[in-house]
Amino acid sequence: MSDDDRLSKIDAKLDVLIAKHDAQGATVTDHETRLRAVERNSVTRTELDQRSRRIQGNVTIIIAVAAVLVSLVFGLISALGG
């Protein structure tokens, strides 16, 4: 085998390796982009705690209003002699 043939094979193998490297680089870039998007859209623990507190506050208000309404209804029933 001549030196030119060997060099041609080495060049071909290098071209394949470079193509694989470029494809791998593109994959890594894609993964980094998707990871940044996930991190940007993720909910932090503080945000979850704030949401929980708001939900608990709203539920407490609803229960309090319902209790007042039930008390009013029973008060009216008692006042009307029921």
N, C-alpha and C positions, 0 to 999 in steps of 0.2 A: 504494500500500500504506500502510495507516495505521500509526501508531506502535504501537498495541496489537498489530497483527499482527507487526510486527518484534520487539517485546518477547516475544511468545509464541514465535516461532521461536528467539530467543536463549535463552529459558528452556528450550526443548526441547533445544537443542544442549548447553546447560550440564548438563542432566539426564543426557544421554548421556555426556558427558565425565566427570561425577562417577561414574556407574555403571562406566565403564571404569576409572577410577582406583581405585575400590574393589575391582574384580575383580583388577586388577594388584597391589594391596596384599595381597590374599589369596594370590595366587600367590607373591609374594615371601616372605610369612610361611611358607607351606608349604615353600618351598625352604630357608629358613633352618632350619626345624625338621628337615627331612631331613638337611641338612648337619651340624647339631649331632649328630644321631644317628650319622651316619657317623664323625664325628670322635671321638665318645665310644666307639665300638666298634672304632676302628682300632687296629692293632697298631703299637707304636713300634719303632724300630730296636733299642733296648736289649732289649725283650722278645724280638725275633727272635734277637738274639745269645745271650740266656740259653737260649732253646729249643734253639738249635744246639749250645750247649755241653752241655746235658743229654743231647741225642741222641748226641753224640759220646762222652760219658762212658759212656752205656749200651751203645753199640756196642763200645766198648773193653772194658768188663767182660765182655760176651758173648763176644768173641773170646778174651779171656784165659781164661775158664772153658772154652771149647771147646779151647783149646790144652792146658790142664791135663788135660782128659779124654782127649784124643788121646795125650798123653804117658803117662798112666796105662795106657791100653789097650795101647800098644806096650810099656810096661814089663812089664805082666802077660804079654803074649805072649812077650817075651824071657825072663822068669823061669820060665815054664812050658815053656820049651824049644821054642818055636815057631819 
